[in-house]
Amino acid sequence: MGNVNCVFCGCIEQASVGVVEKWGRFDRLAEPGLNFWNPLAGECLTGTLSTRINSLDVKIETKTKDNVFVQLLCSIQYRVIRQNADDAFYELQNPTEQIQAYVFDVVRAHVPKMNLDELFEQKDEVAKAVLEELEKVMGAYGYNIEHILMVDIIPDASVRRAMNEINAAQRMQLASVYKGEADKILQVKKAEAEAEAKYLGGVGVARQRQAITDGLRENILNFSHKVEGTSAKEVMDLIMITQYFDTIKDLGNSSKNTTVFIPHGPGHVRDIGDQIRNGLMEAASAQVTE
């Protein structure tokens, strides 16, 4: 750019365009390939411009509406418009600085109107605003803006830590709610199971007492019919004494039982019989009530 080539011909590379001047004034554009010009007539190749897409990375530091300082990494892809290459060659001395200045201006005008969360959600809107402004300005200088990408948004390190802590706290709170609900369900199911177990246990005891009552009644009736002159109370006392001694025998034969102290003696047998009889009568009464 700006080098004068005072020869009769030259080769312009592909994806490039040459600028030919005549007596120091722009004359025409030289297309890729072999080109001729006449130095004797004041023509010369002043310079060439690449029409390839160039990429410019810009880092902008600004703050949001909620006073959070952030860094935005913006990637601008631009190229020289072939038909307007003379404007790009003569109008701008340093196009990258010009593009960077406009990017700074547009970003710092839009980002302070957004909160940090809105900036993350609407970063494409910021890129669109930058693209519209650059296309309007740089198009007059022979440059076309192809794409603008908001590559990254980097908040201050302390802000990132605070955001992570808030996120962690919210997740812990949600986990506590779920854990509480699980414990509640577990307690309810446990209470229901205990209630059902107690109910079934009560039914089993009632049936057991009813079976004992029926068995004793049958034994008393059989014994009374076979042995004349015996009362039901005498038969009941005999059965109680027999069961009492059978229980003592079972306790003695079992190796798994620990020491058990049972009142022993003729008088205690009658007391035990009375207790068993009362219990059976209560069980029969409860069964009738049900």
Phi, psi and omega in degrees: 000116178095356179270131181268128180245098184267070176231175185275338182208165178194161182248125177264130182289158176298148182062031176221165178219138181260151179248117181254130177249157176229115184054043176080003180242142181302134183244308183195173176257138180261124181282163178302142182117195181279129180231147179242146173211159187249105179296331181293336178263011178087010180269143177201156176275111184280323182181177179230155176231139177277137177258011176289159177284127177255153180240134179234121179263128183236132176251120183243133175250126181209185179229156182268180181296329178267025171062040174253122180279131182226158172245129179250130175258116185241133179246120181250125177251122185220165178207162177280132174283121187303318183290336181247031182295333179293323177295317179296328182284321189260331190281318185249131175281319181222092185295327182295320178294322179296315179298315181299321180296318180291324177297315178302315185295315183289316182297315182287349174271334184262317186298318180298351177269358184240149168284168182299315179297320178295325179297317178295323182284330188242031180295331177294328177294321177296315179298322179295319179296319178296318181298315180298319181291317181292321179298321180292321184276309187286338177298328179290343180257011176086018179243141177247130178269115184280304183214152172227125182239129170274095189292317185204151174235117187242104175288170176300151184300319180296324178293320178297318178297316180297319179296320178295321179294319178297316180297317179296319180296319178297320179292322177295320178297316179296320179295323178295320178298314179295321180295318178298318178297321179295317178298320179299313179298319180297317180294318179297314180295323179294318179295319178297320179294318179296318179298317179296320180295317179295319179298312180295323177297318178297318177298319180296318179296317179299317179293322178298314179296322178295320179295319178296317180298315179297320180294316179295319179299318180293320179294318180297316180296316180297315182293321181294324180287326184276326181246111183283150176085005178259141177268165180295326181293319179296318178297319180296319179296321179296317180295320180297318180294321179296314179295325180298312181289327175297321178296317179297322180294318179295321178295324179286327181281339183274131180272351183267348182278143174274180182294130180235127179262116180240131176303129186234134180149160182300321180291325180290331179298318179296320178298317179297319178299317178299320180294318180294318180299315179298320179296320179294321179295321178295320179295320179294321178294319178295323180293321179294321179298318179295000000 
